[in-house]
Amino acid sequence: MVFIGLFMAGGVFSLFKQGLKVFAALVGVGAVLAITAGVLWW
């Protein structure tokens, strides 16, 4: 889950660079949730 969250964090950076701030925010929320789930699962 942590790796998925880090992958999504890279997607946030890419989307933000393209100017898609709404999608970047949505993916960012997903990334935070995935990293949190990975840490709690561990």
Phi, psi and omega per residue, in radians:
M1 nan -0.649 -3.137
V2 -1.120 -0.691 3.141
F3 -1.162 -0.646 3.079
I4 -1.108 -0.733 3.113
G5 -1.095 -0.705 3.116
L6 -1.189 -0.658 3.077
F7 -1.083 -0.745 3.128
M8 -1.186 -0.571 3.094
A9 -1.119 -0.657 3.043
G10 -1.121 -0.637 3.070
G11 -1.130 -0.638 3.089
V12 -1.060 -0.796 3.141
F13 -1.068 -0.750 -3.134
S14 -1.136 -0.799 -3.137
L15 -1.151 -0.678 3.137
F16 -1.119 -0.662 3.122
K17 -1.154 -0.555 3.138
Q18 -1.426 -0.120 3.118
G19 1.573 0.188 3.131
L20 -1.646 1.303 -2.993
K21 -1.244 -0.567 -3.132
V22 -1.161 -0.819 3.118
F23 -1.163 -0.622 3.105
A24 -1.085 -0.688 3.123
A25 -1.154 -0.738 3.138
L26 -1.131 -0.777 3.123
V27 -1.163 -0.605 3.108
G28 -1.085 -0.720 3.093
V29 -1.104 -0.751 3.100
G30 -1.087 -0.683 3.134
A31 -1.126 -0.758 3.126
V32 -1.098 -0.738 3.125
L33 -1.128 -0.701 -3.126
A34 -1.166 -0.738 3.133
I35 -1.157 -0.725 3.115
T36 -1.086 -0.762 3.120
A37 -1.092 -0.701 3.122
G38 -1.118 -0.704 -3.141
V39 -1.206 -0.752 -3.138
L40 -1.191 -0.598 -3.130
W41 -1.198 -0.591 -3.124
W42 -1.278 nan nan
